[in-house]
Amino acid sequence: MNNPAFSLDQEQKERAEPLTQEGFAGLLASGFTQMLAGVKTVAVGVSGGPDSMALCKLLAQWSADNNGPKIHVLSVDHGLRPEGAQEAAQVGEWVKTWPGVSHAALSVAKKEESATPTPPSRIMENAREGRYKAMAAYCKQHGIRHLFLAHHQDDQAETFLFRLSKGSGLDGLAAMAPAQDYSAHLTLLRPLLNVPKAQLVATCAHHGLAYVEDPSNASEKFARSRLRKARAALEEEGLSAKRLAVTAMRLARARQALDQIADMALQDITIEKDTSRIVLNYEILKAWPGEVGLRVLIKAINMLGPESDYGPRMEKMEALFEALMLEPEFRKRTLGGVIVERDDKAVQVVLEKEKEK
């Protein structure tokens, strides 16, 4: 079922070396194995593509070699292509004899059709959200707290370019994190972010693994596909996937440092805090650099806001923070389910959870 029109050129395929089991164990040792100590069961998202098939094989072998956790392989049919259900079932056939592995084919509930056509960018975003929600629901049902994903170096580079094209700031350009909390119950693990796609294709060839290729990956209807094709020109100028991924990593390091500073600032600024109300010292908040102050406000709103996968958009957060800092007479407003008010007499910023109707 390998697709001869796969996006890597022949030269890339021929020069790529497979990711060895020792190399994969080294990637896990760089922070993941400590996180997984004592964990009995994990999940891995497997679409049937070469990236996820390689990850699944390496993870299954690592677990077998180290008396590691049982592995639930999750394949999701988005309902976007007629082949989706068949491909999800095919993954189950491919992995059914692997020791310590079980498979579940999941499906995404179809949304009601709207009179207005869904933009291509939103189609892919909806599919991604549906995929994550389906896998997260399965993991919660089975008491699984760690979900492995096969995002790799080329994905990281594309995410950087995609977010750059959308005008993202530091946090967005830091792209994907190796370990990311999806919710209070689930952590996403991405051990392959420094591994090129060509190496994962070579890994499939080395192990004799069949795989499928989603034709939407090459469709010019979708921004990521167009960016993927544009990367050839960028690489001629030295802007390789590796360099983009390294840039994302450096930005992630800066983001982590700013977040740690913002955590300290929040403690310094907080006058009162409970589950429905946070009071901040406005004078001290203004004294911190703007980027730190903005992050303090975001953290406070997220603490009080309803639990969800996404908080308010950054543009709205920035506009609120600017108004809070600069408007002579700030009128209270609501954002992300939180009412924000400035008490100039007490020199305080008061945030309260919006009451449910």
N, C-alpha and C positions, 0 to 999 in steps of 0.2 A: 504493500500500500504506500510505499515511498513515492513521493511526487518528484518527477524529473525536473519540474520547473521551480524547484526549491530555490530560495533567494540567494544562497551563497554561491559564488562562482566556483568553478572547478579547481582553480589554483588554491583558493582558500581551503577547500576540502582536502586537497592532496597534502598541503603542508601542515595541517592541524594534527596534533597528537591527541590521543584520547586522554581523558582525565582518569588517572589511575585510582585504585582503591586507596592507596597510601596518600595520594594527593587529596582525595575527598576527605579522608580521616583528618588530614592536616587542617582543612578548612573548618571542619566541625570543632577541632580542638581550639580554634581561635576564638572561643567564647560560647559555642553552642553546647558542647558536651557538659560543661559545668552547669548550664541551665537545665539540661536534660537529666541530671543525676537523680536517680530514683524514679524517674518517669516511666510508667508501665505501658502507655499507649500514646501514639502520635498519629497525625493524619498527614497526607500529602496530596496536593491537588495535581491530578494527572489528566490532561486533555487528550493525550495520545500523540502529541507532537514530540519531536526529538528532544526538546529541552526537558520536559517533564518525564518522559520515559527514561532518559539518562539519570535524572535525579532519583527517580523511584528505584531503579536498579542499584545504584550506588548506595542509597539509604538502606535498602533491604539487605544488601550484603554486609554493610557496616553493622547493622543491628544483629545479624546472624553471627558475625565474627566476635561481637562484644557482649553477647547476651543482653542485647538492648531491647527497646520497647517493641511491642506489637505495632504493626503499621496498617492503618485504614487508608486505602487508596480511594480517593473521591473523584469521580468524573461527572461533569455537569453538562446536561443538554439544555442550551439556552432557548431552544425552539425557534432559532433563526434560520436553520438550514435543515432540510429533510434528512441529511446524513447524520445529524447530531446524535440522535438516540442510538443509531447503529455504531457510531464511533465510541460512544461511552460504553456500550456493551462489549465492543471489541477489546477495549482496555482490560476489562474483567477477564476475558479469555486469555489475554497475553500474560497476566500476572497470577492466574489462579494456582499455578504450581509453585510459586515462589514461597519459600518458608517464612512463616510469621506475618504473612500478608493476607488481608481480606479486601474485597472491593465492594463499593457501593456506587450505583448510578443514580445521580440526583437530577431533578429537573427544576427549571425556573417557571414559576407561575406566570402565564401570559397576562400582560396588562391589556385593559380594554382599548380597542383601537380608537384613536382620536380623528376628528374631521381634518385636523391640521397634520400634514405629514411630519414624521419625526426626522429631524436633521441627522445625517450620518454620524456626526460626532456624538450625538445623544444616544444613538442606537448602541454604539460601542460602550458608552458610559453606563447605560442601562444594563447591558449584558454583564459588565464587570460588577456592578452593584448587586445584580441578581445572583451572580456566581458566588460572590463572597458571602452574601446572606444565606444562600443554600448550604454552603460548606460550614459556616458558623453555626447554623441551626443544628446540623448533623453533629458537629463537635460538642455542642452544649448538651444535646440529647444523650451522647455517649460518654460524657465526662472527659472529653479530650481538650486539653488546654494549649496544645502546640500544633500549628498547621504549617507544614513545609510548602514553599512555593518555588518554582523553577526560574524565577527572574534572573537574568544573566547580564553580562557586561554590555551587550548590545541593547538590551532592554533599558538598562540604566542610561545609556547614551541617548536613546530615543526619548526617554522620559524627560531628560534634561532639555533636549531641543524642543520638545512639545511644550513644556512649561515655559521655556524662554519665549517661545512664540506667543504665549498667552500673557506675557508680562509678569510672570511670577517673581516674587521677592526671594530673599535668602532661603526661607524654609522650603519653598517649592523647588528651587534649583538644587537643594540638597538631595532631591529625588528620593529614591527608595532606601529605607534603612534595613540593615541585615536582620534586626529584630525589632518588631513594631507591635505595640498593643492594638489589636483590633477592637477589643472591648475589655471589660473587666474579667471576662471568662476565657479570652483567647488571645494568644500571641502568634503573629505571623513570623516565620523564620525563612530567610533567604540566604542560604550559604553559597550560592553561585554568582553573586554580584560581580566578582572579579574574574569570572570565567567566560571567555568568548564563546559565542554560539557555535562557531566552527568546531571548537573542541568538544562540545556536547554531541554534535552530529558524528564526529569521529568516535566518540564513546559508544554511541548506538551501533556503529559499524563494527567496532571491536568486539562487542558483546552479541552481535547478530540480532539486535533488537529491531523489530519492525516499528514503523510509526506512520502517522497520518499528518497531513499538512492542511490547515484551514485556508481555503482559497481567499478568504477575506483579508488575510495578511498581505496579499499582493494587490488588493483592490484600491484603485486611486480615489474611490469615494471617501476613504478614511484618511484623516490627517497623518496618523502614524505611518501608514503605508507610503504616503507621499514623502514624508521625512526620511523614511528608510531608503528610498530611492535617491533622495538628495544627498545622502551621506557619502556617496561615491565622490561627488564633487568636493565635499568638505574634507574628505580624507586626502585628496590630492594636495590640499593646502595644509596638511599636517593635523587636521582636526579629526583624529581617529576616535573610535569608540573607547579605546583605552584612555586617551587623554580626557575625553568628556567624562568618563566614569571617575577618573582621578579628581577632576575638578569638582564633581558632585560630592566625592568623599571629603574633600577639603572644606567645602561649604557645610557639609554635615557636621564636621568637627567644630566649625565656628558656631553653628546653630546650637550644638550641645553646650558649648561654653556659655552662650548667651542665655540659654534656658536655665543653666545652673545659677548664673548671676541673678536672673529674674526670680528664681525660687528664694534666694537670699533676700532680695529686695522686697518680695511679697511679705516675708516674715517681718522685715523691718518696718514696713508701711502699715501692716494690718493692726487695727485697733480692736476690732471685734469680728468674730467669725463663728457661724454655726451653719446648719444645713440649709437655712433659708435666707440668711442675711450676712453680708460682709461689709465692714466699714473700714475705709482706707484713709490714712492721713494725706490730705491733698497737698500740703506744703512739701512733705518729703517725696511724694510721688512726682511732683514737678521738678524736684532737685535731681532726680535720676536722669541719665541720658534718655532721649525720646524712645529709642528702640527698646530699652529695658522697661520703661514705663508702659509702652504698648503691650509688651509681653506680660507684664503684671496684670494689666486690665483683662487681657485674653484669658489668662489663667483663672482669674477671679470669676469671670463670666462662665467659663467652662465648669467651674466647681458647682455653680448654682443651676446652670442650665440643664434641660432634660438630657438623659443619656441618649446619644445618637452617634452614628458613624462619622458625621460631619458637623462641625460647628458653623457659626456665621461666616460668611465670606470675608476675606481679609480686607477688601475695599471698605466694607461696612464697619469693620473694627477700626480701621485707620481713620475713617471719617468721624466716628464717635470719639476716638481718643483726641483727635485734633480739636474738635468742638469742646471737649472737656477741658483741654489745656488752654484754649485761646479765647473762647467766647466770653465776653464780659458778663452776660447773663445767660447761663446755661439752662435750657429747658429740659426737664427730665424726659427720657425716652426709653423705649424697650428694644432690646436686641437679644436674640437667642433665648427668649423666654425669661430674660432678666431685666428688671427695671433699674435704670442707672440715674442717680440724682446727685447733684453737687450742692452741698450745704455750705455756702460761703461764710455764714456766721460762725459755724463750728469748724470751718476749714477741713471739711471731710468730703469724701465721695462715698455714697451709700448705694450698695447694690442689693436688691431684694428679688427673690424668686417670684415670678409672676404667678398669681393665684390661678388654680385650674378652674375653668368655667363649668 
